[in-house]
Amino acid sequence: MFAAHPFNKILRLAFGASLGLLLAKLTNSDQWGVFFTISPVLLLGLIPRLTPFVVLQYLTANLLAGAMVLLYSWLGALSAVMTLLVFLYFLWLFRLMAKGALFVFAAIAIINGSIFLHFASYPSMDPGQMLGHALVAVLFALLISGCVIWIFPVPEHPLHMPPAKTPREQQQQSLVAAAIATLSFVIFQMLDLQDSLSAQASSILILLPMSFTGIVQAGIKRASGVLLGSAYAIAAQLVLYDNYQHLPLTMLAFFIGMLIFARAQQVEGPGSGVAFGGMTTMAIIFGQYLKPDQDLMYSALYRISSVSVAVMLTLVLATVLYLQLERKSPPGH
């Protein structure tokens, strides 16, 4: 174990995400590689400390997200009952976030629940196989995160959870966020968007601040992060040229990119910002789309365009819904 140092936070993220990618490649889990790479990034990038209570929240959130996929496979994609259940699922979780209680549980259940449901839209998807790989990835993410946190300790700082919102804010913001998340679910079920995981995830991630101002700021940061993460993936492939299929070189390129974005996040501040958007974009591109028969160029360029459209539509929906709420609010509120 090294001495506690602020730079260790950067090494945690770089090594944690790289170990997840390496595990996905060594086990030939390319189809579900995003689970192995994105899980350590979410844990190490959003959660400053891995306590037993945080671990419990993380595991429970993933089990709940898995239960939604099982319901999906039973009820069907666009049944009225399934759509209603998805809305109630998001509404409950966003309400928990608005109250400031069980923040980790709610955030992870929202993010991974939306990702799981996106994969469920794939015609060839086997729910059991997907959930099996996701569970393995979650357990390995906890193991990897625990190891790198122990190896690279950082100076202890008190945990600062978001303050509880007012009752009116809780009601309005959770309703708007749940409505938009449900619309995202419906759209991605109706359209053949199998290569749009980044866009779908972005439409959910920018909702986490919940307030209108927070959603707009998160949308700008998310789009910027995806642009930078995709640009790095393109640059890495241009440098590697035909050698990008060699695992050691790919791992080195990924590790260097994670170092850069982890350092940017340290400067930017904790939470989901531009740097975090770049890290998750790299995790998705390298983990899901880097395969022997598929290069990164098309995937990276497609990420940029699809995420831009998804963020823009999400911001338009948020604007319309919040304007409607303001019109219906009693005077003086």
N, C-alpha and C positions, 0 to 999 in steps of 0.2 A: 504494500500500500504506500502511495506517495504522500508527501506532506500536503495539507490542505492549501489550496491555491485557487483563486478565481478562474485561472485558465483551465483548470480541471473540468469545469462545466463544458467547455468546448470539446475537450477530449472525450468526455462521456458521450456526447451526442455523436461524434464522428465514429468512435469505436463501436458504440451500441448499434447504430444504424448499419454500419459495415458488417458487423457480425451477423445481423439479421439477413442482409443480402447474401452473405457467404453461405449461410445455412440454407437459404432457399435454393441457391445454385447447386450446392453439394447434394441436396436431397431431390434434385430434379423437380422442384415444386414451382416451376415457372408459371403454370396456370394460376396458382394462388400465391405467387411470390410477393404480391403487394402486402399481404397480411404479415409476412415476416419482416418486411422493411418498414412499413408504416407504423406498426405497433410500438417498436422501441422509440421512434421519433415522437409519437404522441405522449408516451410515458415520460421521456427525458426532456422533451421540449416544452411541455405544458405543466408538468408536475414537479415542483422543486425538491420534494422529499418523498421517499418511498416508505411510508409507515404501514403497519399492519392494517389500519383502517383504510388507507388508500388502496392497498392490495385487495382488500375485501370489496371495496366499491368497484374497483376495476374488473374483478372477476364476475361480480354480480351483474354489472352492466353488460358484459359480453354474453352472459347466459340469457339475459333478458332479450338482447338483440337476436340471439339465436332462436329464442322462442318465437319471435315475430316471423322469422323465416319459415319455421315449421307451420305456423298458422297460414302463412302465404301459400305454402305448398298444398295445404288442405282446402283453403277457401277459394283460391284462385287469384289471379293478378288484379283484375279490375272489378271484382264483385263489390257491391255496395257495402256489404258487411266488412270486407277487408279494408276498403278505403276509410270507413268510419273508425275501425280499430286503429289504423295508422294515424288518423287525426287525433284520437284520444291518447295514443301512445306519445306523440310529440307534445300535445297540450300538457299532459301530466309532467313530462320531463322538463319542458321549458318553464312550467310553473315552479318546479323545484329549484331550477336555476335562478329564477326571479326572486325566490325567497332567500337565496344564499345558502340553502341547506343541501347537503349531499351533492356539492357542485361537481366533483370528479365523476361520481356515478352518473349524474344526468348528462354531462358533456360527452362522456365516452359512449353511453347508451344511444345518444342522438347521432353522434358521428358514425359509430360502427353499425348501428341499426340501419342507417341510410345506405352505407356501403354494402351491407349484407343484402338489403332489399334490391339494390342495384344489380348485384350479381344474380339475384333470383330471377331477374328479367331475361337472363340468357337462356335461349331455348334448350341448349345442351347441358344446362346446369343440373347437377345432382345435389339436392339439399344436404343429404347426409355427408357426402364427400366434402362439400364446401365447409360445412360446420366442423367436420373433423379436422381439416387443415387449419381452420381459423382457431380452434381450441388449442391445437398444438402450437401455433404461432403465438397465441396469448401467453401460454405457459413459458415458452422460450423467451418471450419479450420480458416477462417478469424476472426470469433467471438472468438474462443478459443485463437488464437494467440494474438488478441487485449487485451483480459482479462489478460493473463499471462504476457504480456509485461507491462501492467499497474500495475499489482500486484508486479512483480519482475523487477523493473527498473535497468538498468545497467549504468555505467558511459558513457556519450556520447563521441563517437569518430567520426571523419569525415568519410563519405562514400568514399571508394576507389574502383572505377569501373576499370575494366581491360582497359589498354591503347589501343587505336586503332592500328591495325596492318598496315603494309605497303600495298599499293594496290596489289602488287604481292602476299604477304602472304594472304591477304583477298581472292584473286581469287583461289589460290592453296588449301589453307586449307579448305575453305568452300566447294570446289568441292570434295575433298577427304572425308570429314566428311559426306557430303550429299550422296555420292556414297555408303559408308559403311552402313549408316543408312537405305538406301533404300534396300540394299542387306539383311540386318537384317530383314526388313519388309517382303521381299519376302520369305526368308527361314522360318520364323515363320508362314507364311501363308501356305506354302507347306507342312510342317511337322506337325504331331499331337503332339504339345508341350504345352498342356494346363497347365501343372504344372511347366512351365519354365519362370514364370514372372520375377524372379530375374535375370535369365540369359539374357533375352531380355532387361530388364532395364539396366543391366550392360553393354551390348554391345553399348548402347546409352550414358550412363553417362560418360564412359571413353573417349568419343569423344569431350566432352565439352571444354577441353583445346585447341583442334584443331591442335596444332603443333605436329610434330612427337614425339619429346621428351616429351611433355606434355601428349600425349596419352599413351606412354609407362609407364610413372610414374603413371598416373591415373589407368592404368590397374593393375599394381602391388599393388597399394593401395586398389583398389576395391576388388581384389581377397583376399587380406589379411583381409579386413573388413568383407567380406562375411564369410570367414573362422571363424573369431572371433565371429561374430554375430550368426552364426549357432552353434558354440561350446557352446555359452552361452545358446541358446535355448535347446540344448541337456542336458546340465548340469541342467537347471531349471526343465526339465521334470524328470530327474533322482532323483532330490531332492524332488519334489512334488509327484512322483510316481503316484498312482491312484487319487490323489487329484487335478491334474492339471485342471480338469473340474469344479472345484469350483472357481467361478469368483473372489472373494476377494483374494484368494491365487495367481491366475493367474495375477491379476492386480499388486499385490505386486512384483511378480517376474519380470514382465515387467518394472515396475517403477524403481526397483533397477538396472536392466540392462541398462535402458536409463540414469540413473544417472552416471553409470560407463562410458558409451560411450560419454555422453555429457561432462564429465570432461576430458576424453581423447581428445576430439575435442578442448577443451579450451587450453590444453597444446600443441596440435599439431598445432593449428592455424585455422582461419576461412576457410571455403570452403569445397570442397568435397575431403576428405582424407580417411585414414583408419578408423577413428572413425565414420565418416559420413556413410561409407559403412556398418559398424556394426549396426548403428541405422536404416538405411533403411532396412537392412536384417531382423532385429528384427521386424520392423513394418510390413513387408510382411508376415513373418512366423506367428506371433501372430495374425495379422489382417485377413489374408486370409486362413490360414491352420489349425488354432486351432479351432476344432469343436467337438461336442460331440462324433461323430463317427470316428474321425480322430486324431491321436496324432501327436506330433511334430517331433518324431525321424526320420521317413522316409523323411519328408519334409525337415528337416535340412540337412540330409546327401545328399539328392538329390540336394539341393541348392549348396552345395560345389562342387559336380562333374559337374553340368550343367554350373555353373558360370565359373569354371576353363576352360571348353571347349570353352564357348562363348568369354571369354577374350582372350584366346590364338588365336582363329580364327580371332578376331578383330585386334589383334596386327599383325598377319601375313598379313592380307589384307592391313592394314595401311602401313606396310613395303613395300609391293609390289607396291602399288599405289605411295608412295612417291619416290621410286626408279625410277619408270617410269617417274615421273614428272622431277626428277633431270636429267635424261638422255635426256629429250626433251628440257630442259632449255638451252637458248643460253649461250655461254661461257662468263664468267665475271658476271653472275647474280647469 
